[in-house]
Amino acid sequence: MQSVSRSIIGLCAGTIGSAPPRSWPPALGRWRSCVGRVVSAPPRWWPIAREGRDASLLLSSSAHSNRHLDLLSSCNKEKQNKPHSYKPEGCATIKCLDTANTREKVTSVKKLTNEVTDSNPTKVADIFIPRIFSNSSHRDGAIYKNKLFTENWFDIDITDHNETRLEPMIFSKAIKKLYFPCNMLQFFSVTLAECSINHDPIELYGYIAVRDDRDGMRNYVLNYSRDDPIITQKGSSIQMTGPKRNIELVSPVLIEFDMRIKNGGQEEEDLQLIDGAISCHDRRSWKPVKHRIKGNCGAVDMSFACVDQAVEATIEVVISEVHSSFSLSLRSFVYVLEDYEEIQLFHGSIDQSCGLRRFVLAVSHGDMMILKFRFGNSNVERRRSFKAELYGCSSRQIKHELANISVKVNWSTNSAF
């Protein structure tokens, strides 16, 4: 009955190809269509470029002519060490660390805070310590016996490890009359903050996955096998491999993680880095915040935020006419609460024509998403901007002496009728 009432209101109030006004109740904005969804597979006719997983971030600045690009320039400057004004209460936060003001007050976490500040070139203003669910570890199977997940998360089969079957770009074509943006969860970075291993490099494997209300299945933010671990070091970013599709945040989401340190020839010798699950159910928009997950042998920082009235951006990059081998860095800048926030998408070597993996991001409807390409170790950069639409696609071309790059961004919502 509730779904029917939402449909009637939507049909009466909507306009063709338009988003619902922000004044509408949140429930209406997150109504989902019951029609079958047409999915499409990622392009497979190009070989996939291999990423330099331990590459560091590269920043530069330049002049711009409009407000959005002026803000993009400011993000390249060192940000002031100020605490965020809003704490995402839905992430079950029990501690908030302000490295500038609370070192003398919070003695129990003083050492932890100093280590992160010293090892990470980007100073951390806030670190949130989320509460990990009791009996949520995967390695010993405790999470599968915990009634909390079968009772409170009734639409999630916690024993199902399969990746979500839903594809991105479900409603990228103009075949419907009314399209609904919704709040989405966006991961901005994952960092190895602490590690009990004193030597570098460190081999990590495992996963971080999110289950939302769309199908309750795992949507992997990163996923590395033991046979192909990521090589990194303490304080470095861990290259994300996902998500496969957007993460809808109109109801509570479950974030699962099981990451280990490869420590020998046998899996039994490996060290557990982090293991468990946390929840996030606050649907108000907030700036990216680092959530520190503490484990037996270290800690991992997950930086994520709620992007309000968001649409899904699926980015496809094809590189052709490669004249010589070169390194390529690709970053995205997404507008969140009056500032641009950076997401490292790719950093690796290119030696032949290829297609990069597909990238899926959340962007507020009507805002600009900016892609920044850097060629080699020089300061040569190319930027392309895309306005977030309810549906459709946009294409851009970059011609460079090293190679040509074609960029296509597909826009889609989760709900349309």
N, C-alpha and C positions, 0 to 999 in steps of 0.2 A: 504494500500500500504506500509505503514511504517512497519507494522508487517511482511509482506511478505519479505521485503528487509532484515529485521533482521534475519529471518529464513534462508534465502539463505546464508548470511554471516556466520551464526552459523554453518550450515551444512558443508560449505566449509572449515572453519577454525578449527572446533572442532575435538577432538579425543575422542575415546570411554572412558567413565568414567572419563573424565577430566574436570577441571574448565577452563573457559575462561581466557586468560592472563590478568593481571592487566592493560596492556597497551590498551586493547580494550576500545572503548567508553562506558561510563556508561550506555547509553541507551540499548546497546546490552546485557550488564550484567544483566539488569533487565527485559529482555523479558520474558514473561510468556507463558506457553503452553496453547493452546486452547482445548486440549483434556480433556475428563472427568476425574475427580479426584476420586480415590478410597480411601475411608476413613476407619478408624478403630476405634472402641470404646475403651475406657480405660478398663483395666482388672477389673472385678467385682467379682471375686471369693474369694477375701480376704476382710475382714472387714477393714474399713478405720480407721487408728489411729487418735486420736484427738490430736491436737497440743496445746502445752502450749503457748498461743498467746502472753503473756506478758513476755516471757522469754528473758533474756538479752543475748548478744553475748558473746561467749567464745573464747579466742585466746590463742595460744601457738606457739612455734617455735621448729624446729628441724633441723638437718643438712641434706643436700641433695647433690646429686652427679651431677646434671646437671644444665644448666643455668635457665631453667624454674622453677625448684624446689628451686634454690637459690633465685630467685625473690619471690617465695612464702614465703620463710622464712623471707624475708625482709618486707613483708606486715604485719607480726605479730608485728613488731616494731612500735613505735609511729612515724607517719609520720611528717616531718617538716611542719611548718605552712607557706607554700609558696603558692602564688596565682597561679592559672592555667594560662598557657600561651595562651590559646585559649578560647574564649567565643562563645558558639553556637548561632550565630546571628539569626538562623532560629527560635529560640524559642521566638522571639519578646521581648528580654530582654531590660529593660529600666534602670535597676540599677545593679551595681555590687559592692558587699561589700567585702572588704578585711579586716577581723577582726584584722589583725596585723598592718596595715598601715593607715587605713582610719577612725579610731574612732574619731580622732580630726577633720577630714574634713567633714565627713558626719554626721552632728549633728542630722538630722531628723531621722536617723535610728540607732543612737548610743545605745539607750535603747534596741531595738530589737536585735542588734548584741550581746550585753553583756549577755542578757538573754540566748540566745542559747549557747554561749560559756560556761557559768557557769553551765547550766543544762545538757549539753551533755558531757560525758567523752571523746568523740572524738572531738578534736578541729577542727573547721571549717575554712578552708582557704578562701573559696569563697562562697558567697550566691548570687544567681541570682534571681532577682525579675521579673518574666515574666509578660507581659501585658495581663490581662484577657480581653477577648472580651467584649465590651459593650453589654448590654442586652442579656447576655448569661446565666442568672440564670435559674435553673430548677424548683425551688420551686414555683415561681410565674408564670411559663410558658412563660417567656419572650423569651427564646431561640427558642421556637417553632413558634414565630411570627416574628423572625428576618430574614429579607430577605437576609442578608449576607450569611447565611448558605445554603439557597436554590439557590443563584446565584453563589457564589464563590466555595462552596462545592457541585457542581452540582450532583456528583455521590453518595452523602450521604443523606439518608432519616433521618433527625435529629429526627423525631418523632418515629422512630423504636427503641424500647428499647431492642429488642431481642439480645441474645448473638450470636456471629458469629457462623455460621453453619460449617465452615471449620475446619477440624480436623488437628492435627499435623501428621507427618510421611507420608505425601502424596507420596513422592518419595523416601521412605527408601529402596525399593527393586531395584535390578539392572535389571530393565526392559527397560531402555531407553539408549540412546547412548551418550547424552550430558547433563551435569548437570551444572546449573548456581547458584553459591552463589550470594548473594546480600547484600546490607547494611540493617541492622536491628536495631531497637531500643530496648535497654535492660534496664529495671528498676532494680536498685540495692538495693534500700531501700525506705521506706516511714516512716516518723517520725513525731510525734506530737511535733512540735517545740514550740508552744505557746497555751495557753488555758486560758480563762477568769474564769474558774472554779478553785477555790483555793484548793479544797479538792481532795484527791485521794482515791480510783481509779476512773477513768473516763470511762464511757461507750460510745463507738462510734459505729455508723453504717452508711451505705451509700456505695458509690462506687467511684472508679477511673477507667475509661475505655478509650481505645484508638480505634479510627476508622482509618484504613489505606485503601489503594487503592485496596486491594484484593477483599473485598466484601462490604466495607463501613459500616459494622455492629460493634456493641460494642464488644471489646475484653477486658474483665474485668481483670485489674491488681489486684484489690481487690474488694470484694463485700460482705457486711455483712448486714443482715436484722435487723430490729428493735427487733424482737423476739430473735435473737441470736447475740447480739452486741459483739464487742471485748472490753475486759477490759484492760485498759492501764493507763499510767500516763504521765505527761508532760515530754518531753525529751526522751521518749521511742520509740522504733521501733514499727510500726504497721505491723503485719504479713501479707504478701501478699498471696492472694489465687489464683493467676493466673500469667501469662496469659494462655489462653486455647491453643493458638498456637503462633508462632512467630509474631512479629510486623514488617512488611516490611516498610523500609524507603527509597523508591525510588521516592516518591512523598510526598507532605505535609501530615502530619497526624494531626488529631484533638484529643486532650486530654480533656475529659469531667470529671467533678467531682461534687459530691453532697454528702457531709458528714455532719452529725449532731451529736449533743451531747444529749444523752438520759437524760432527766431532770425531768421526772415525769411519771405518769400513762398514760397520753394522749399524742399523737403525737404533738398536738398543743402546748404543753408546752416545747417541745424540742428546743434546741438552734442550730442555723445554724453555723457550723464551717467554711466550705468553699463551694462555689457554683459558677459554671461558666464553662468556657472552654478556653483553650489556644491552640496555634498551634506550630508545630515544623516541619520545612522543610529544615534544613541544613543537607546535606547528607555527609559532611566531618566527618571523625572519630574524636571523642574527648573523653577525660577521663570523668568519671562520675562526674557530677556537681549537687549540690543541688539547686533545683528551689523552692523558697519559695512562697507558695500560701497564701496570706493574706485574712482572712475572718472577719466577724463581731465579732466572739467570739474566735479567735485564728489564728493559722497559721500551715500549714502542709508543710514539706520539702519532695519533690520528687527528688530522686537522679537517674538520668538516663543518658545514653550515646548512641552514634551511634557506632555500631560495624561494621567495614567494611569487605567486602567479607566474610560475615558470612553464616554459615549453622545452621540449627535448631537441637538442642540437646534435645531429649525427654528422661527424666530420670525416670525409674521405679525401685522402691525399694520394695523388699519383705522380711519380717522378719519372721523367723521360728525357731522352737525348742527353744522357750523362757523358760528358767529355772526359772527365777524369775523376778519380776517387776524392771524396771530400766528406767532412763531418757536417751534420745538419742538426740544428736545435730548433724544436718547435714548441712554443708556449702559447697558451690561451689566457686571455684576461677577461674575466667575467665581472660584471658590475653588481656589487652587493652593498647595500646600505651606504650610498654616497662615496664609494671607493671601488677601484678595480682590484681584484684579487687574482693572483697568478696560479696557473696549473701547468706543471711541466708535462707535456704530452709525449715528446720523443727527443732522444739525444743519442745519435749513433752515426755510424759510417755508411756512406752510400757509394757503391762502386758499379752499379748497373741500374737499368730501368726497373722500377719496382713500385709496389703500392704499400703504404704504411698500413698498420692495423687500423681498424675503425675506432674512432673516439666518440664517446657519448657524454654530453655535458648538459647541465640544466642552466637555462638563461631566462631571466624575467622577461615576459612578453613586452616588446617595444624597446627594450634596451639593446645596446650594442655589444657584440662579442668581437674581440680583436684577436687575430692570430699573428704571431710574430715569428718569422723565420730568420735564423742566423746561419750564414754559410761559412764553414771553416772556422779558423781561430781569429779571423779578422773582425772588424766592427761592421761588416757589410750585413745589413738587415733589410728585410722587406716585411711590410705590415699590410694586412688586409682586414677590413672590418665588415661585419655582417649584422644587420638588424634582425632581431628575433621576431619571427612571424608565427602565426598560428599553424600554417601549413605551407607546403611548397618547398622550393630549393633555390639556392643561390650559388653561382660559380664564379671563381676568380682564377686568373692566370698570372704566373710569375715567370718571367724570362730572365735567366741569369747566364753568365758565361760558363758556369759549371754544369748547369742543367736547367730544364724547364719543369715547372711545378704546376699541376692543376689541382685546385681545391674546390670541393663541392660540399655544401652544408645543407642537409635536409632538416626541415622543421616539422615537428609533429606534436600533438597533444595526446593524452591518454583517453580522453572522452570526446565523442562527437556523435551527433545524430541528425 
